[in-house]
Amino acid sequence: MSAGDKILGDRVLLVQLRMALASVAFAILGGALSVLHYIPEVSVMLEGVGLGLTQLRPIHTAFTSVWIYGAAVAVIYHYLHKQAGGLSAGDIRRFWFHTTLWLIAGVGILVTLLAKVFSGREYVGFHEVFSAILLLGWFAFAWTFLRRLAKGFWAQPIYIYFWTVGILYFIYTFLEWHAYLLPGVGDNPVRDLQLQWKSCGTLVGSFNFLVYGCLVYASERMSGDKTYGQSKTAFGLFFVGCLNSFTNFAHHTYHLPGDHWVKWIAFVVSMLEAIILLHLIYGITQMLKNKQQGGEYSAATGYMVSAKWWTTIMLVGGIAISVPQFNSLIHGTHMVVGHAMGTELGIDTMILFGAVTFLLSDLHRSSPQALARLSNLRVRRQTRLLNVAMALLVTWLSVSGTVHGIYRYEGLPAPDWLGWGWFLFPLCGFLVGGMLIMVLLRWFPLLSAPQLRAEDSPSQG
């Protein structure tokens, strides 16, 4: 690979990382302003300046989803650039094509939501025209990745399987998301709810495949050990994940008409996927820690270890809230919000933070200063504080949601101490947001192009 190709490939990675991390910033901003609505006086003030909760929450949820997909796309481009023969001229053109579309959609979503233009849908609260723009860009990205699979697909490591299914499954999920535009769905409230809640569940399936692939790929590249890429555990997670992606919607629709045996299958398969994921992460983190030499701290490994513990916690919580009797108590309460935040922050974001740390370390591997910025004792303390802040947030949401659900079931007014939510929820949310901003501030200076390394110089090309 020539020096010019390396520079172009590095630029693609950095641009994609910038977009992904900018999405984190917008998600934090949307979440911070949203949680302020729990303070009555501040809520009135925000409503007065046109920043209602109905505008801010879709910004938070939409850009949180974009962060997960965007970071996964960055990892995939690292694979294409470093491991799959490099990026061709056509790949580069398609990258700029889908990047332009995604930037147009991102700006349009932000502006129109602030202008009170909504679809009214969960996680896709923006206008349908931006959905079409996002999907068109996704087709261009999918072509860049899938064109390489014509030969030798079955001999590929498991992360290729994860990414392939995740990319294709997103298209299916995204189209199903918009089934409400069809007359036979939009005018039937029960069918509409079934498909909306089902598509929210399958959305999780699509980005789970992408995140799992990033987990295995990044750990393989960091350790040099390809064992887990071909392990029975990884393939077991893949096959159970495939099954779960087509069944997990059922335990999101307990309160809608449907066969109970389907819901129990969804519950069992979903929990089995979580157990296998926990086993895989445990093995990977042990391998990564064993690879460290001289007791040096690795931030990428630290994030992966955090994901291991969060997977354990969320597995226990997931089993609890998927039991139909308990689910009927906590449905529509902050318990569900706490579980969603614990999963997307503790598992998905921690895995992707580990992967992003690896990408930045690889891009700046010839700069001791950059590597020291990415992994040091201060980073270790910040990671611990981030975990503590997330634990406080998830604990408060889970406890308050459960208590509220029980009192609601008994027909009793909520206990007085739940009124402290106006203070505790914003406090915990701001602690998490503040720690996430510290991570971004540490990374932003590294999002400029690294200097040309000696081994990449034209004379060596």
Secondary structure, 3 states (H helix, E strand, C coil): CCHHHHHHHHHHHHHHHHHHHHHHHHHHHHHHHHHHHHCHHHHHHHHHCCCCHHHHHHHHHHHHHHHHHHHHHHHHHHHHHHCCCCCCHHHHHHHHHHHHHHHHHHHHHHHHHHCCCCCCCCCCCCCHHHHHHHHHHHHHHHHHHHHHHHCCHHHCCHHHHHHHHHHHHHHHHHHHHCHHHCHHHHCCHHHHHHHHHHHHHHHHHHHHHHHHHHHHHHHHHHHCCCCHHHCHHHHHHHHHHHHHHCCHHHHHCCCCCCCHHHHHHHHHHHHHHHHHHHHHHHHHHHHHHHHCCCCCCCHHHHHHHHHHHHHHHHHHHHHHHHCHHHHHHHCCCHHHHHHHHHHHHHHHHHHHHHHHHHHHHHHCCCCHHHHHHHCCHHHHHHHHHHHHHHHHHHHHHHHHHHHHHHHHHHCCCCCHHHHHHHHHHHHHHHHHHHHHHHHHHHHHHHHCCCCCCHHHCHHHC
